[in-house]
Amino acid sequence: MAPFDLEACIQQLLRKQLLHEALLREICEKTKEVLMRESNVVHISAPVTVVGDIHGFVISLLASFLPSDEPIDDFSIISFRLI
């Protein structure tokens, strides 16, 4: 398989055209390969909750400690919490 042309992919997306699933999978695999070589990548086992910058929202911080199966009804929580 020939390597994909990243610039062509970007131009296609800028024209609001979708990329084929196989191409998206290839992009994800290449991204994964690059990230796995990075020294700042930490390998951890699932399940895990990732909490980003909460900008001082204490309620959002507290909600990040809820079990994953708890409902989230605050949009500011959804914006930084991956389950």
N, C-alpha and C positions, 0 to 999 in steps of 0.2 A: 504494500500500500504506500503510495506516495505521501510525503508529509503535506499536511494541510497548509494553506496560505492564510496566515492570521490576518494580514491586511485585507485580503479579499473577504474574509468572514466579517470583519468590522464594517467594511463598505456595504456588504449585503444587509447587515443589521441596520445600518444607517438609512438604507432604502426601505426599511420596515419589511424586509423579507425574512422569513424563517430559515433557520439552518436545519439540515436533515439530522435525524436522530443519531445516525452513525457518526456524523461529524461532531456532534455535541459530546457523544461518548468518548471520541478520540481526544477532544479538547480537555475533557475531565481527566482522562488517563494521563495525558501529558502534564497537566497541572499537578496532579497527584505525584507524579515522578519528580517534578521540580521541588515541590514542597517537602517531600520525604528527604531530599538532600540538604535541606536548610538546617543550620545548626540551632535555630531558635524554635524548631518544631518539637513539641513534647508529645511522646506517645503515651496515651492513656487508654484504659479499657472502658467500654460503655457499661452501664448508662452514665451519662454525665450531663450536667446543666452548665451552659456557657452564659456568663453574665458579663455584659459589656459596660460601658460608661453610662451610669444612671443619672448623671447631672444633678445630684443632690436629692433625688426622689427617694426618701426613706421608705415609703410604702412599697415602692418597686423593689428596693433592696430586701425588705422583709419578705415580700412575695416570692423572691427567688429561692427562699428556703422551704417553700411549700413542696410537698410531694408532687411529682410530675402529673399525677392523675387528678389533682385539684383543678377546678375550673379557674380560668383566668378571665376576669371581666373588666380589666383595666387595660386600655390600649397601650399605655406607656410601658406596661409589662411585656406585652406581646412584642414590642419593637426590639427588645434586647434579650429575650429568653428563647433558647432553642431547646426543644425537648426531643 
